[in-house]
Amino acid sequence: MSKYTYELEITASKESEAETKIKALTILASKLNANELEKLAHIVKNDPVKTALAKQALGV
C-alpha cells in the first residue's frame, strides 16, 4: 500500500490538543477503510443523535 503525505491545519486550543487529535485521526485512518471513514464522518456531521449516543457509549 502506498503512503501519502499531507500538510494539515488542526483547530485546537493548544498544541498538545492538536497533537492528540492528529494521533487519534492517524489511528482511525489506519484501522478503518475509506468507506468506513466516510460513513463515520457523515454521521458525525449530519446525525447529532447517533453522535451523542456514540459519545455516551465511549464515556465522553
Phi, psi and omega per residue, in radians:
M1 nan 2.405 -3.138
S2 -1.338 2.697 3.057
K3 -1.970 2.475 3.133
Y4 -2.208 2.536 -3.132
T5 -1.999 2.358 3.136
Y6 -2.286 2.650 3.006
E7 -1.768 2.152 -3.076
L8 -2.119 2.683 2.974
E9 -1.993 2.248 -3.127
I10 -2.021 2.275 3.080
T11 -1.494 2.188 -3.141
A12 -2.768 2.779 -3.129
S13 -1.328 -0.437 3.080
K14 -2.652 2.894 -3.045
E15 -1.076 -0.658 -3.127
S16 -1.110 -0.626 3.081
E17 -1.161 -0.716 3.118
A18 -1.106 -0.709 3.113
E19 -1.128 -0.692 3.101
T20 -1.099 -0.738 3.118
K21 -1.086 -0.788 -3.133
I22 -1.107 -0.738 3.115
K23 -1.077 -0.761 3.130
A24 -1.130 -0.751 3.118
L25 -1.107 -0.651 3.107
T26 -1.103 -0.737 3.110
I27 -1.132 -0.797 3.115
L28 -1.025 -0.763 -3.122
A29 -1.136 -0.546 -3.124
S30 -1.427 -0.407 -3.081
K31 -1.740 -0.387 -3.116
L32 -1.967 2.545 3.074
N33 -1.430 3.031 -3.053
A34 -1.038 -0.711 -3.138
N35 -1.134 -0.740 3.122
E36 -1.133 -0.742 3.094
L37 -1.091 -0.722 3.137
E38 -1.101 -0.743 3.120
K39 -1.171 -0.694 3.085
L40 -1.064 -0.815 3.122
A41 -1.074 -0.701 3.132
H42 -1.088 -0.763 3.135
I43 -1.136 -0.792 -3.136
V44 -1.074 -0.679 -3.106
K45 -1.319 -0.643 -2.938
N46 -2.048 -0.115 -3.073
D47 -2.301 1.476 -3.082
P48 -1.122 -0.465 -3.141
V49 -1.203 -0.856 3.109
K50 -1.114 -0.651 3.112
T51 -1.115 -0.763 3.117
A52 -1.115 -0.715 3.103
L53 -1.112 -0.718 3.118
A54 -1.124 -0.758 3.121
K55 -1.091 -0.716 3.122
Q56 -1.102 -0.760 3.130
A57 -1.103 -0.577 3.131
L58 -1.425 -0.202 -3.128
G59 1.370 0.483 3.118
V60 -2.093 nan nan
